[in-house]
Each structure stands twice: as C-alpha cells, then as structure tokens.
Amino acid sequence: MNTRVKVETKDEISRIKALQKEVEQLKKLLLKKDLDAMVQDCYLEVAAEDLGYKSVNELKKKLSIKP
C-alpha cells in the first residue's frame, strides 16, 4: 500500500498561503508590465506612421531611443 502522510505545522500552512498570495501578486504585476509594453509599442507604431517613418526603429533612431 503506497500511502503518503504529510504533516504541516500552522506556521508552514500560513507560510504557504503567504507565498501563494505573493505569487499571484507577482503574476498580476508581470501581466501589467507586459500590457504596458504592448501599449507603448502600439503608440510608437502609430507615431511612426503619423510622422511618416517607415518603421518604429527608424523613429527610435531619430529620437535616440534605445531599442
């Protein structure tokens, strides 16, 4: 019979819950950062097009923005 017994103290359980909460917060922050980067890229694409540049890279070179 393969039986596994797991013993956790109250401190361990609360630590696990705190870590799970922290992981969820980090996931949300990462998602927000990714969305912000996508929005910024879209703004640059629109700006490049409106200003008559062939590409975002050309606009970045003109404005001395590091890619």
C-alpha positions in Angstrom: 0.0 0.0 0.0 1.5 3.3 -1.1 0.4 5.8 1.5 1.9 9.3 1.9 1.4 11.2 5.1 2.1 14.9 5.0 2.4 16.7 8.3 2.4 20.5 8.2 2.5 22.9 11.1 0.3 26.0 11.3 3.4 28.1 10.5 4.1 26.1 7.4 0.5 26.4 6.2 0.4 30.2 6.8 3.8 30.5 5.0 2.5 28.5 2.0 -0.6 30.7 1.8 1.5 33.9 2.0 3.8 32.6 -0.8 0.8 31.7 -2.9 -0.6 35.2 -2.4 2.8 36.7 -3.3 3.0 34.5 -6.5 -0.5 35.8 -7.6 0.6 39.4 -7.0 3.7 38.9 -9.0 1.8 37.3 -11.8 -0.5 40.4 -11.9 2.4 42.8 -11.9 4.1 40.9 -14.7 0.9 40.9 -16.7 0.5 44.7 -16.2 4.1 45.2 -17.2 3.6 43.2 -20.4 0.4 45.1 -21.2 2.1 48.4 -20.7 5.0 47.4 -23.0 2.4 46.3 -25.7 0.6 49.7 -25.4 3.9 51.6 -25.7 4.8 49.6 -28.8 1.4 50.4 -30.3 1.9 54.1 -29.5 5.3 54.0 -31.2 3.8 52.3 -34.3 1.1 54.9 -34.6 3.5 57.7 -34.0 6.0 56.4 -36.6 3.2 56.0 -39.2 1.8 59.5 -38.4 5.2 61.1 -38.7 6.0 59.4 -42.0 8.7 57.0 -40.8 9.0 53.6 -42.5 9.4 51.8 -39.2 9.5 52.1 -35.4 13.2 51.5 -35.5 13.7 54.5 -37.8 11.7 56.7 -35.4 13.7 55.3 -32.4 17.0 56.2 -34.2 15.8 59.7 -34.9 14.7 60.2 -31.3 17.8 58.3 -30.0 15.7 55.8 -28.1 17.4 52.5 -27.3 15.5 49.5 -28.8 
